[in-house]
């Protein structure tokens, strides 16, 4: 018998499995990704909400732990998946300069928003109202992260197949799936939860986003650009540009509307030539109250949910995985804000 079956391989599944390795626990990951939100992510570690100038729930705690996690991952596997990088937040109106100065004076944001407004050196930016600098942020290379971890697992640790919920047998002390008997099973499926017959009662929605990959030799790769869209450096003068948000469209198709929206925003933002290399879509699992959902199934205690990480999954997952391990191994309760119990009235036995 093994300790855990993990269903789903995005940043949630990876970070939880990494924690299990450190704790010397046995596990198997089962997944055949279709719309992995971690692969599609812009991959920025930023606890600030720049639209409203607030900090996300326990954002500083999550950021601090995430940075340690990615450094530890790099040391473990001798690979570079993490870079410190600042964000240049460009203002579309003069009034936004005043908003920035006020926000940068708040105690909760003083470690992130530089107080100074910079009005010079705007090339190649078309917006001429200056910018502020977001400090202590970083970016991740998610595909390299996931590929590296998977490559270093044994073939017995990863099953590249779609999970069949109807084949899961549930007993009081363990679960059985095919040839695997496990003390617990953790579902980290992201938007795949809609097919999960055990947890599909929860209010987790898939948020569709479209984004572009562009090539622009004259854009700087030394920082992230932010206005109404993000322009995030990748490598060799390639950039991630996004994104759109659509709760209603659940199709896997790229849209002309999304493409044109991003193109118009890009053209209103930068003044240097660029080439659109690709147009892609991704889906993120989001909850109405913008909090992850973790915890045991209301009826089956050895079925565990780990979902709803949303747009900040790469920042949240390392610390959430620590909390989830302590919860499943030592029955240590976590914050009510992320507990599955906040939706217990929705479960119908």
Secondary structure, 3 states (H helix, E strand, C coil): CEEEEEECCCHHHHHHHHHHHHCCCCEEEECCCCCCHHHHCCCEECCEECCCCEECCCHHHHHHHHHHHHHHHHHHHCCCCEEECEEEEECCCCHHHHHHHHHHCCHHHCCCECCCCECCCCCCECCCCCEEEECCCEEECHHHHHHHHHHCCCHHHEECCCCCHHHEEECCCCEEECCEEEEEEEECCHHHHHHCCCCCCCCEEEEEEEEEEEECCCCCCCEEEECCCEEEECCCCEEEEECCCECCCCCCCCCHHHHHHHHHHHHCCECCCCEEEEEEEEEEEEECCCCCEEEECCCCCCEEEEECCHHHHHHHHHHHHHHHHHHHHHCCCCCHHHEHHHHHHHCCC
